[in-house]
Amino acid sequence: MPVLVGVYELPGQVADAVRQLKGRGFGELETYAPAPFPEVDDSVDEKPSQVRLYTLIGGLVGVVTGYALTLWMSNDWPIIVGWKPVSSIPPYTIIAFELTILFGGLMTLVGLIVKAKLAPRFDMGPVYSSRFSAEDFGLVVRCQDRDVAEVEALLRQHHAREVNLVDA
């Protein structure tokens, strides 16, 4: 599968190229930038992040665990004081809240690692250039053999300083 690398000077050029490539059906895109630029990030992935689903699941598991743990312990080892109920929900809300925050935060971390693919990469591969960390922007497109000319023309149309075909 051929890999084309376009080198750009401005983030707006990369964002425009990504939008047009995605509109044409090219989904295997990767961008490199010297700093985070919202327009580039939004053009690559427009839909909301799935990390919030991990946070919701963690929070729900935390609140259920908080109430279940405290109710189970108070019913298994009852301490009857002044004829108050053994299982009283209001004081257990504090523990449930704390476990909601703890489990939600831990699951958010798991979601970031899974969805953002935050595993360390020691070898950036043949498409990466050190100038993408200094001043230039890179756009990597994986396409079929028949689409190489179209993708190259599209990259140049959006003012790519250079377009390289890389063996990957």
Residue pairs with C-beta under 8 A, 6 or more apart in sequence:
1 142
1 143
1 144
1 168
2 142
2 143
2 144
2 145
2 148
2 165
3 127
3 140
3 141
3 142
3 165
3 166
3 167
3 168
4 140
4 141
4 143
4 148
4 151
4 152
4 155
4 163
4 164
4 165
4 166
5 127
5 129
5 138
5 139
5 140
5 141
5 163
5 164
5 166
6 14
6 17
6 138
6 139
6 140
6 141
6 155
6 158
6 160
6 162
6 163
7 129
7 131
7 136
7 137
7 138
7 160
7 161
7 162
7 163
7 164
8 14
8 17
8 136
8 137
8 138
8 139
8 158
8 159
8 160
8 161
9 136
9 137
9 159
9 161
10 137
10 159
11 33
11 37
11 39
11 40
11 137
12 39
13 137
13 158
13 159
13 160
14 31
14 33
14 40
14 43
14 137
14 139
14 158
15 37
15 39
15 40
15 42
15 43
16 43
16 158
17 139
17 154
17 155
17 158
17 160
18 29
18 31
18 40
18 43
18 44
18 139
19 43
20 154
20 158
21 29
21 141
21 151
21 154
22 29
22 43
24 150
24 154
26 141
26 143
26 147
26 151
28 141
28 142
28 143
29 44
29 139
29 140
29 141
29 142
30 127
30 139
30 140
31 40
31 44
31 137
31 138
31 139
31 140
32 128
32 129
32 132
32 133
32 137
32 138
32 139
32 140
33 40
33 132
33 137
33 138
34 132
34 133
34 134
34 135
34 136
34 137
40 137
49 115
50 111
50 115
51 108
51 111
51 112
51 115
51 116
52 111
53 111
54 107
54 108
54 110
54 111
54 114
54 115
55 104
55 107
55 108
55 111
56 104
57 107
58 103
58 104
58 105
58 106
58 107
58 108
58 110
59 100
59 101
59 103
59 104
59 107
61 103
61 107
62 96
62 99
62 100
62 101
62 102
62 103
62 104
63 96
63 97
63 99
63 100
65 96
65 99
65 103
66 92
66 95
66 96
66 97
66 98
66 99
66 100
67 89
67 92
67 96
69 95
69 99
70 92
70 95
70 96
71 87
71 92
74 86
74 87
74 88
74 92
75 86
75 87
78 86
79 86
80 86
112 118
113 119
125 168
126 166
126 167
126 168
127 138
127 140
127 166
127 168
128 138
129 136
129 138
132 138
136 161
139 155
139 160
141 151
141 155
142 168
143 151
148 165
152 163
152 165
155 163
156 163
